[in-house]
Amino acid sequence: MNKYRVSFYKDLCNSDGHSFKCLQRQIEVQSVGPSQALVLAERLVDNERLNADCVEVMHLAGHDEFENLERYTPAPGKHAWNRVA
């Protein structure tokens, strides 16, 4: 089993009209892979109420080290980011 940190973000606009991501909730779970980590985190967090625009799944490799950063979009039509840290 691997440890993952799952972060739920909402896209917001500041007073100048520029968009930014706002962290709504973050949770750590144990799973065999990032897809299962996302499913487990969504069960533990009320994602329906959060209505997150982006979900980020990070594999926790050790003390403050991150690998395999993956981002998922929970709803169709909303954007997603893919990045490796």
N, C-alpha and C positions, 0 to 999 in steps of 0.2 A: 504494500500500500504506500502511496505517496501523499504528501501534504500539499494542499493547494489553498491559495487565498483568492476568494471570489469577491469582486468589487462591483457594486451596482451604481451607475452614473445616470444623471439627468442632464440633458442639454438645455442650457438657459442662456438668456441674452442679458448683457449688462446695460447700463444706462446709455452707452454709446452705440448700442445695437450690435456689438460683437458677441458671438456665441462662445461659451465655455462649458466645460464639463464640471458638474458639481457632484461630489461623492455623496451618495445617499446612505449606503450601508456597505459594510465589509464583513466577511465571515471566513473562517478557516475551516476546511473539511479534509477528511482523509478519504481517498478513493484510488482506483486503479488507473485513472486517466482524467484528462481535462473535461471531457464530455460528461462523464459521470459526476465529476466535482460540480459542474454547472447544475445538473439535475438535482443533486443533493442540496446545494445552496438554495436553489429556487424553492425547494420543499420547506427549508428552514426559515426563509425570508418570505414575507408576503409580497411577492413581486407584482401581483395584480394591483395592490394598493400603491406600491412605489411607482409603477409604470415606468420602469427604467428604459432609457433610450439605448444604453450600451452596458454590456457586462464584460468585465475583464477577469480572466482566469490566469493566475500565475502559479507555476510550480515552485514550491519553496525548497531550494536545494540544501540550505543550511542556515547558519546564522547570518541573517541579513543579505543572503545571496538569492537572486531570482534567476530562473531559467524559463524558457519556453512561454513567453507571454503571448496569450491568445485572447482575442476579444470577440465577443459574440453579440449579435443584435437579437433581442428577445422578440421583437415584433417585425413582421414583414413591412418593407418599405422604409425602414429606418436604417441609417448608415452604421457600418461597423469599421473598426480599425484592426489591422493586423500588424504586429510589430514583435520582433524578437529582441529581448533585452540582453 
